[in-house]
Amino acid sequence: MMKLRYSLVAACCTLALAGCNSSNDDTARDDELPVLPILPEQPGPLPPEAKPELKAGRYVAGDFHVHSAISEDAHTPVDEGLRRAFDVYNLDFVFMADHLRLTHRDDQNVAADTPLPVFDAIKRYQLQHFDKYLEQGKVLIAGTEWNNDNYEHTNVWMFLDAVNSDASIDFMRQFEFYAQDYDESYYSQEEVLKWLEEGERFDPETEGKKAIEWLYNNIPAGQGLIQFNHPNRKGDNYTIADYRDLLNAAPGLMCAYEGLPGNQATDLRAEYEYDSYNGNIRAFVYGGVDYSVNELGGEWDALLAEGHKIYLTSNSDFHDAYAPGQYNKTLVWLDEGQEFDVPNVMAAVCNGKTVAMYGNLIEDLSFFAESTHDLQMMGDDLFVQQGDSVTITVRFKPSTGNWFSENNDDTDAPVVDHIDLIGGEMVEPAQPGTPDYSLPYNRSTRLHHRFFTSDYQPDEHGYYEMSYTVEGVEKDMYFRIRGTDIEINSERMDRDGNPNVDFRRGSGQSDRDNFNSLWFYSSPIYFNVEG
């Protein structure tokens, strides 16, 4: 997206050659000095040979943050959690994330006297429950939620020769040894000696970035995924500079951002702990959404505008309350012909093919843009000739209902009230040590258009389709959408259409409150301008 217009390297090399061949003769005339050539512009984006058709494919629905009894602070047996995810709420995939801690619990929540490292427990107790669903075509991977005390909880998944293989689990056992301060006696002497020869243990309080760099350097490309979990739950876990540091440390691996966090069934929504952190605005959720995502032109927009590949997920963080798929859900797009498997789901997340939502607000979404020469969908780069106009289209299928509407006679299926089209200009990535590296916003990001569903009628297939034209595009840009069932003048909205802060709810009110505050967020489309 960013185009280098002049070859500074070539210019410097020419100057260097001139210096090496310069004369020591003080009488040398200026006109004898070599003349620097005029360097051509470097090639920018090229239009497709022919305007493509819109990609065919489908969404798969799943959850990137699911615990089981093995986590100890959860008590649901492994098989019961998977049954709810797949048989009750019809998810297609689950990425498990039991805590990277010593555990006394087995798959059925039975306590043992002697604890195990969590990946030893996963190997012994959890994997056996996967086969039933893998045979049905579901996708499952064992992973972990690492405390990452330097920052905030962080999910890690990876595989080596095969997903959930012995070699893959043993790799994660090695990471667990490095990242946690367990006594060496939990592992064989042979393993300890081997691992200490290959690396060193990380200080869990101060070396979170170093641990992520180790993962980036040791996980094969395309065979892992790292996720920021409930990022601002405690208010001061991250600064924008921290985000930039970690994204720069693990590009293409640290791609997932749990901007629509789980644990929504509690009185303190999402268990964001604002009341423990002096009302820090970052420690609130807004319509259930994390601060860095909610703020228009805020931190997520700042990162997108710099070209960081960081995309949203919505996950249950299931322990024992809302099950996977009951309230949170992430849709992941797979192109036609792509096999539905762990590596393709990971790649889709890192390529911006996610829609994060609450309460099954929509059943399906197509978000695409068309210029004179090109047609591309969410997550992709659209070729735009400078000055060209671009038409952005949103096509969605309304919800047929959710858990709450199906179990409360006084509640209908949710209805999208409006969809916001948000966009901003792309900028050069901020560099460490500069003031921009701590800049937590993108000044150019704004609301470009608001679609009210009441202004449209569904087509014969039950879909709503709405379009907006961005006139005279001059610069590289990105556009994303968010939709909600909340009316624009509601007390749950601020004057700009952003969700208002969520305070603690009264006991027993969380279900109704949650299911009357629903959102979905897309990944962006990028405009790649040549002129």
GIMO-V269287 format. One record per residue. N is the residue number from 1. RES is the residue in one small letter. OMEGA is omega as a letter, one per 40 degrees, with the letter a starting at -180 (* if undefined). BURIAL is + if it has 9 or more other C-alpha atoms within 8 Angstrom, else -. D_LAST is the distance of its C-alpha to the last C-alpha in Angstrom with 1 decimal. Layout:
[[N,RES,OMEGA,BURIAL,D_LAST] [N,RES,OMEGA,BURIAL,D_LAST]]
//
This chain:
[[1,m,i,-,12.8] [2,m,a,-,12.9] [3,k,i,-,11.0] [4,l,a,-,13.1] [5,r,a,-,11.3] [6,y,a,-,14.7] [7,s,i,+,17.8] [8,l,i,-,20.4] [9,v,i,-,23.0] [10,a,i,-,22.8] [11,a,i,+,23.2] [12,c,i,-,26.1] [13,c,i,-,27.7] [14,t,i,+,27.6] [15,l,a,+,29.3] [16,a,i,-,31.8] [17,l,i,-,32.8] [18,a,i,+,33.2] [19,g,a,-,35.5] [20,c,a,-,37.6] [21,n,a,-,38.3] [22,s,a,-,38.9] [23,s,i,-,42.3] [24,n,a,-,45.0] [25,d,a,-,46.1] [26,d,a,-,45.8] [27,t,a,-,45.9] [28,a,a,-,42.5] [29,r,i,-,40.5] [30,d,a,-,36.9] [31,d,i,-,35.8] [32,e,i,-,37.1] [33,l,a,-,34.5] [34,p,i,-,31.7] [35,v,i,-,28.4] [36,l,i,-,25.4] [37,p,i,-,22.9] [38,i,a,-,19.3] [39,l,i,-,17.5] [40,p,i,-,14.4] [41,e,i,-,11.4] [42,q,a,+,12.2] [43,p,i,-,10.7] [44,g,i,-,8.5] [45,p,i,+,9.5] [46,l,i,-,10.6] [47,p,i,-,11.5] [48,p,a,+,15.3] [49,e,i,-,17.3] [50,a,i,-,18.7] [51,k,a,-,18.3] [52,p,i,-,20.9] [53,e,i,-,23.8] [54,l,a,-,24.5] [55,k,i,-,26.3] [56,a,i,-,30.1] [57,g,i,+,32.2] [58,r,i,-,34.4] [59,y,i,+,35.1] [60,v,a,+,37.9] [61,a,a,+,39.5] [62,g,a,+,41.0] [63,d,a,+,41.9] [64,f,a,+,40.8] [65,h,a,+,43.8] [66,v,i,+,47.3] [67,h,i,+,50.5] [68,s,a,+,53.9] [69,a,a,+,57.5] [70,i,i,+,56.7] [71,s,i,+,54.7] [72,e,i,+,58.1] [73,d,i,-,56.7] [74,a,a,+,56.1] [75,h,a,+,59.1] [76,t,i,+,57.9] [77,p,a,+,58.9] [78,v,a,+,56.1] [79,d,i,-,57.1] [80,e,i,-,57.3] [81,g,i,+,53.8] [82,l,i,+,52.4] [83,r,i,+,54.4] [84,r,a,+,53.0] [85,a,a,+,49.4] [86,f,a,+,49.7] [87,d,a,+,52.7] [88,v,a,-,52.6] [89,y,i,+,48.9] [90,n,i,-,47.5] [91,l,i,+,44.9] [92,d,a,+,43.4] [93,f,i,+,43.0] [94,v,i,+,44.5] [95,f,a,+,43.5] [96,m,a,+,46.7] [97,a,i,+,46.7] [98,d,a,+,50.2] [99,h,i,+,50.7] [100,l,a,+,50.7] [101,r,i,+,54.3] [102,l,a,-,57.8] [103,t,i,+,59.1] [104,h,a,+,62.6] [105,r,i,+,61.6] [106,d,a,+,61.6] [107,d,a,+,59.7] [108,q,i,+,62.4] [109,n,i,+,62.4] [110,v,a,-,65.7] [111,a,i,-,66.2] [112,a,a,-,67.3] [113,d,a,-,69.0] [114,t,a,-,66.9] [115,p,i,+,63.1] [116,l,i,+,60.5] [117,p,a,+,57.0] [118,v,a,+,54.8] [119,f,i,+,53.4] [120,d,i,+,57.0] [121,a,i,+,57.7] [122,i,a,+,54.7] [123,k,a,+,55.8] [124,r,a,-,59.4] [125,y,a,+,59.0] [126,q,a,+,55.6] [127,l,a,+,54.2] [128,q,a,-,57.2] [129,h,a,+,56.0] [130,f,a,+,52.6] [131,d,a,-,54.0] [132,k,a,-,55.0] [133,y,i,+,51.5] [134,l,i,+,49.8] [135,e,i,-,52.0] [136,q,a,-,50.7] [137,g,i,-,47.1] [138,k,i,+,46.3] [139,v,a,+,44.2] [140,l,i,+,45.8] [141,i,i,+,45.4] [142,a,i,+,47.6] [143,g,a,+,45.9] [144,t,i,+,46.7] [145,e,a,+,46.1] [146,w,a,+,46.4] [147,n,a,+,47.5] [148,n,a,+,45.1] [149,d,i,+,47.1] [150,n,a,+,44.7] [151,y,i,-,42.3] [152,e,a,+,43.1] [153,h,a,+,44.0] [154,t,i,+,41.6] [155,n,i,+,41.8] [156,v,i,+,41.6] [157,w,i,+,41.7] [158,m,i,+,41.5] [159,f,i,+,43.1] [160,l,a,+,43.9] [161,d,i,-,45.6] [162,a,i,-,45.7] [163,v,i,+,45.2] [164,n,i,+,48.4] [165,s,i,+,50.1] [166,d,a,-,52.7] [167,a,i,+,50.3] [168,s,i,+,47.6] [169,i,i,+,50.2] [170,d,i,+,51.6] [171,f,i,-,48.3] [172,m,i,+,48.1] [173,r,i,+,51.7] [174,q,i,+,50.7] [175,f,i,-,48.0] [176,e,i,+,50.6] [177,f,i,+,52.9] [178,y,a,+,50.3] [179,a,a,+,49.0] [180,q,a,+,52.4] [181,d,i,-,55.5] [182,y,i,-,57.9] [183,d,a,-,61.1] [184,e,a,-,60.8] [185,s,i,-,63.8] [186,y,a,-,61.7] [187,y,i,-,60.4] [188,s,i,-,62.3] [189,q,i,-,62.9] [190,e,i,-,61.2] [191,e,a,-,58.0] [192,v,a,+,58.1] [193,l,i,-,58.6] [194,k,a,-,55.8] [195,w,i,+,53.3] [196,l,i,+,54.3] [197,e,a,-,53.8] [198,e,a,-,50.3] [199,g,a,-,49.2] [200,e,a,-,50.5] [201,r,a,+,51.0] [202,f,i,+,48.7] [203,d,a,+,50.0] [204,p,a,+,49.3] [205,e,a,-,49.1] [206,t,a,-,46.7] [207,e,i,+,44.9] [208,g,i,+,42.7] [209,k,i,+,39.6] [210,k,i,-,41.5] [211,a,i,+,42.7] [212,i,i,+,39.2] [213,e,i,+,38.1] [214,w,i,-,41.1] [215,l,a,-,40.1] [216,y,a,+,36.6] [217,n,a,-,38.1] [218,n,i,-,40.8] [219,i,i,+,39.4] [220,p,a,-,37.9] [221,a,i,-,34.1] [222,g,a,+,33.8] [223,q,i,+,37.5] [224,g,i,+,37.5] [225,l,i,+,36.3] [226,i,a,+,37.0] [227,q,i,+,37.0] [228,f,i,+,37.3] [229,n,i,+,40.3] [230,h,a,+,41.1] [231,p,a,+,39.2] [232,n,a,+,40.4] [233,r,a,+,43.9] [234,k,i,+,45.6] [235,g,a,+,43.2] [236,d,a,-,42.7] [237,n,a,+,41.9] [238,y,i,+,38.3] [239,t,i,-,36.1] [240,i,i,+,32.3] [241,a,i,+,32.7] [242,d,i,-,35.0] [243,y,a,+,32.5] [244,r,i,+,29.9] [245,d,a,+,32.6] [246,l,i,+,33.6] [247,l,i,+,30.2] [248,n,a,-,29.4] [249,a,a,+,32.9] [250,a,i,+,32.5] [251,p,a,+,28.9] [252,g,i,-,29.1] [253,l,i,+,32.7] [254,m,a,+,33.0] [255,c,a,+,30.8] [256,a,a,+,33.2] [257,y,a,+,33.8] [258,e,a,+,36.9] [259,g,i,+,35.5] [260,l,a,+,37.9] [261,p,i,+,41.0] [262,g,a,+,44.4] [263,n,a,+,47.9] [264,q,a,+,47.4] [265,a,a,+,51.0] [266,t,i,+,52.4] [267,d,i,+,53.5] [268,l,a,+,51.0] [269,r,a,+,47.9] [270,a,a,+,46.2] [271,e,i,+,48.7] [272,y,a,+,46.3] [273,e,a,+,48.8] [274,y,a,+,48.0] [275,d,i,-,51.8] [276,s,a,-,52.4] [277,y,i,+,49.6] [278,n,i,-,50.5] [279,g,i,+,48.1] [280,n,a,+,45.0] [281,i,i,-,42.1] [282,r,a,+,40.5] [283,a,i,+,43.6] [284,f,i,+,43.4] [285,v,a,+,41.7] [286,y,a,+,40.1] [287,g,a,+,40.7] [288,g,a,+,41.6] [289,v,a,+,38.1] [290,d,a,+,37.6] [291,y,a,+,36.7] [292,s,a,+,33.5] [293,v,a,+,32.1] [294,n,a,+,33.7] [295,e,a,+,32.2] [296,l,a,+,29.0] [297,g,a,+,26.4] [298,g,a,+,29.1] [299,e,i,+,29.4] [300,w,i,+,28.1] [301,d,i,+,25.0] [302,a,a,+,24.7] [303,l,i,+,24.9] [304,l,a,+,22.5] [305,a,i,+,19.8] [306,e,i,+,20.4] [307,g,i,+,20.0] [308,h,a,+,23.8] [309,k,a,+,25.0] [310,i,a,+,27.9] [311,y,a,+,28.9] [312,l,i,+,31.8] [313,t,i,+,35.2] [314,s,a,+,38.2] [315,n,a,+,41.5] [316,s,a,+,45.2] [317,d,a,+,46.3] [318,f,i,+,49.4] [319,h,i,+,52.7] [320,d,a,-,55.2] [321,a,i,-,53.6] [322,y,i,+,50.7] [323,a,i,+,50.4] [324,p,i,+,47.1] [325,g,a,+,45.5] [326,q,i,+,47.9] [327,y,i,+,45.5] [328,n,i,+,42.5] [329,k,i,+,40.3] [330,t,i,+,37.1] [331,l,i,+,35.4] [332,v,a,+,33.6] [333,w,i,+,31.5] [334,l,i,+,32.2] [335,d,i,+,30.5] [336,e,a,-,32.8] [337,g,i,-,34.7] [338,q,i,-,34.4] [339,e,i,-,37.8] [340,f,a,-,39.0] [341,d,a,-,40.0] [342,v,a,+,39.6] [343,p,i,+,36.8] [344,n,i,+,34.6] [345,v,i,+,35.3] [346,m,a,+,34.4] [347,a,a,+,31.1] [348,a,i,+,30.2] [349,v,a,+,30.8] [350,c,i,+,28.6] [351,n,i,+,25.8] [352,g,a,+,25.9] [353,k,a,+,28.0] [354,t,i,+,30.6] [355,v,a,+,31.9] [356,a,a,+,34.6] [357,m,i,+,37.2] [358,y,i,+,40.7] [359,g,i,+,43.4] [360,n,a,+,41.8] [361,l,i,+,39.9] [362,i,i,+,38.0] [363,e,a,+,38.8] [364,d,a,-,35.4] [365,l,i,+,31.7] [366,s,a,+,28.6] [367,f,a,+,25.4] [368,f,a,+,22.2] [369,a,a,+,18.8] [370,e,i,+,17.2] [371,s,i,+,13.8] [372,t,a,+,13.6] [373,h,a,+,13.4] [374,d,i,+,15.1] [375,l,a,+,18.1] [376,q,a,+,19.2] [377,m,i,+,22.1] [378,m,i,+,23.2] [379,g,a,+,22.5] [380,d,i,+,19.6] [381,d,i,+,15.8] [382,l,i,+,14.0] [383,f,a,+,10.8] [384,v,i,+,8.6] [385,q,a,+,5.9] [386,q,a,+,4.6] [387,g,i,+,8.0] [388,d,i,+,9.7] [389,s,a,+,13.2] [390,v,i,+,14.9] [391,t,i,+,18.6] [392,i,a,+,20.6] [393,t,i,+,24.1] [394,v,i,+,27.1] [395,r,a,+,30.1] [396,f,i,+,33.3] [397,k,a,+,37.0] [398,p,i,+,39.4] [399,s,i,+,42.0] [400,t,i,-,45.3] [401,g,i,+,47.0] [402,n,a,+,47.5] [403,w,a,+,50.5] [404,f,a,+,51.4] [405,s,i,+,51.2] [406,e,a,+,53.2] [407,n,i,-,56.0] [408,n,a,-,56.3] [409,d,a,-,57.5] [410,d,a,-,56.2] [411,t,i,-,52.6] [412,d,i,-,50.2] [413,a,a,+,47.1] [414,p,a,+,44.2] [415,v,i,-,41.9] [416,v,i,+,38.3] [417,d,a,+,38.2] [418,h,i,+,34.5] [419,i,i,+,31.2] [420,d,i,+,28.8] [421,l,a,+,25.0] [422,i,a,+,23.8] [423,g,i,+,20.3] [424,g,i,+,18.7] [425,e,i,+,15.8] [426,m,i,+,15.6] [427,v,i,-,16.9] [428,e,i,-,18.0] [429,p,i,-,21.5] [430,a,a,-,24.4] [431,q,i,-,26.5] [432,p,i,-,30.3] [433,g,i,-,32.3] [434,t,i,-,29.7] [435,p,a,-,30.3] [436,d,a,-,27.1] [437,y,i,+,28.9] [438,s,a,+,31.4] [439,l,a,-,29.0] [440,p,a,-,29.9] [441,y,i,+,27.2] [442,n,a,+,23.6] [443,r,a,-,23.5] [444,s,a,-,20.6] [445,t,a,+,22.2] [446,r,i,+,23.9] [447,l,a,+,25.5] [448,h,a,-,23.1] [449,h,i,-,25.7] [450,r,i,+,29.2] [451,f,i,+,30.5] [452,f,a,+,34.3] [453,t,a,+,35.9] [454,s,i,-,38.6] [455,d,a,-,36.2] [456,y,i,+,35.7] [457,q,i,-,38.1] [458,p,i,+,38.3] [459,d,a,-,37.8] [460,e,i,-,40.5] [461,h,i,-,39.7] [462,g,a,-,40.0] [463,y,i,+,36.3] [464,y,i,+,34.4] [465,e,a,+,30.9] [466,m,a,+,28.7] [467,s,i,-,25.0] [468,y,a,-,22.7] [469,t,i,-,19.4] [470,v,a,+,16.8] [471,e,i,-,15.2] [472,g,a,+,11.9] [473,v,a,+,10.3] [474,e,a,-,8.2] [475,k,i,+,9.2] [476,d,a,+,10.8] [477,m,i,+,14.1] [478,y,i,+,17.3] [479,f,i,+,19.9] [480,r,i,+,23.6] [481,i,i,+,26.7] [482,r,i,+,30.3] [483,g,a,+,33.3] [484,t,i,+,36.9] [485,d,a,+,40.2] [486,i,i,+,40.8] [487,e,a,-,40.8] [488,i,a,-,38.6] [489,n,a,-,41.5] [490,s,i,-,43.6] [491,e,i,-,45.2] [492,r,i,+,43.3] [493,m,i,+,40.0] [494,d,a,+,38.9] [495,r,i,-,37.5] [496,d,a,-,33.9] [497,g,i,-,34.7] [498,n,i,+,35.1] [499,p,i,+,38.3] [500,n,a,+,41.1] [501,v,i,+,43.0] [502,d,i,+,45.6] [503,f,i,-,49.0] [504,r,i,-,52.0] [505,r,i,+,53.3] [506,g,a,-,57.0] [507,s,i,-,58.8] [508,g,a,-,58.2] [509,q,a,+,55.3] [510,s,a,+,52.3] [511,d,a,+,52.1] [512,r,i,-,51.9] [513,d,a,-,49.6] [514,n,a,+,47.2] [515,f,i,+,47.0] [516,n,i,-,46.3] [517,s,a,+,43.3] [518,l,a,+,40.9] [519,w,i,+,37.2] [520,f,i,+,34.5] [521,y,i,+,31.2] [522,s,i,+,28.4] [523,s,a,+,25.9] [524,p,i,+,22.3] [525,i,a,+,19.3] [526,y,i,+,16.1] [527,f,a,+,12.6] [528,n,a,+,10.2] [529,v,i,+,6.7] [530,e,i,+,3.8] [531,g,*,-,0.0]]
//
